[in-house]
Amino acid sequence: MKKYLLPNENSFFKANMHTHTTVSDGKMTPEEIKQTYVNAGYSIVAFTDHEVIANHGHLSDDRFLAITAYEYAVNEICEGIPREFLKTYHLNLFSKVPQKTDYRVFSVDHANLFEKGRQYIPKQMEERRYPSSYSTASVNELIRIANEEGFLVSLNHPTWSLQDHEDYADLHGLWGVELYNTACVNMGYTDTPVPLDTLLRKGEKPFPLATDDAHSIGDCHGGWLMVSAEKLEYTAVMSALEKGNFYASTGPEIKEISFEDGKLTVRTSEAVGISVSTDRRASYFKRSKDGALIGEAVFDLSRYVNNCALRNTPHYVRVTVRDREGRQAWSRAYFLDELN
């Protein structure tokens, strides 16, 4: 029986999961952000202002959903060295309970707090200082507590953050990893799937994220998620996100990913290439020929699945689609138990 890995029974909603407004260092108000994204066909925006949990639920209506979130920074500190030389973890925390107003994982830096952000900090959190330091152990503890408190946690723009293998390879509990960030691409800091695959091969299950990290209009509409949810409602959308019922894109559309009798079928918008990457050096791909674009590929994964018994390691496949403009779309990783 055909198994649809990318759910096809629901509507797809276009989402930007990384946005800054005048509440922190963005150039547009929350209202202007909503209008900009609605005009571009988006239904969902996560408001991730720096160090401020701002609930913009008043912006939500029958065609738009505002997700409560914030961006948390854990900076490397070295006396006498300017910050631009030092590493940083930037984590987005997306709240599954937007009305909640008291969180353990929160720190108020009054010296660097943006003026318009002050109104969003509850009194009981005005002096909150979560003790974090630039280390894998400290960040893992932060992620653990954030998960307990009802957050989905993403690792943002590792390239801009000057991070390498030692910084992300042993992280646990991440919901997502950015492999595309419009603002960072604009600045010349282009991310790759390497951090994502590093964690997947260790048995972690983060999802690929394409985001804008919008600070101004020039950062908007470059990377997004297409979320398959029952309805445009907070609990339904957050449940779909938590389950990975979405794909990330900078252009191409993924219409179907299904598995039947050892074969993976992928249907897309017009593309020059559809590929399947795995946990090992075994890949499958279909390319356009003689200028004729493709929109479907069927990959026989029987040999891949049979060879999984050779090693007791995590086994997964993920799909990448590329169009003629070089834009890409990425599925999440589907592990072996999901194929059976």
Secondary structure as UniProt FT lines:
FT   STRAND          3..4
FT   STRAND          11..16
FT   TURN            22..25
FT   HELIX           30..39
FT   TURN            40..41
FT   STRAND          44..47
FT   HELIX           57..59
FT   TURN            62..63
FT   STRAND          64..75
FT   TURN            79..80
FT   HELIX           83..85
FT   STRAND          88..95
FT   TURN            98..99
FT   HELIX           110..112
FT   HELIX           115..120
FT   HELIX           123..125
FT   TURN            126..127
FT   HELIX           136..148
FT   TURN            149..150
FT   STRAND          151..155
FT   TURN            158..162
FT   HELIX           165..168
FT   TURN            169..170
FT   STRAND          176..181
FT   HELIX           182..187
FT   HELIX           194..201
FT   TURN            202..203
FT   STRAND          207..211
FT   HELIX           217..219
FT   TURN            220..221
FT   STRAND          224..229
FT   HELIX           234..243
FT   STRAND          246..249
FT   STRAND          254..260
FT   TURN            261..262
FT   STRAND          263..271
FT   STRAND          273..278
FT   STRAND          284..287
FT   TURN            290..291
FT   STRAND          294..300
FT   HELIX           302..307
FT   HELIX           308..310
FT   STRAND          316..322
FT   TURN            324..325
FT   STRAND          328..330
FT   STRAND          334..335
FT   HELIX           336..339
//
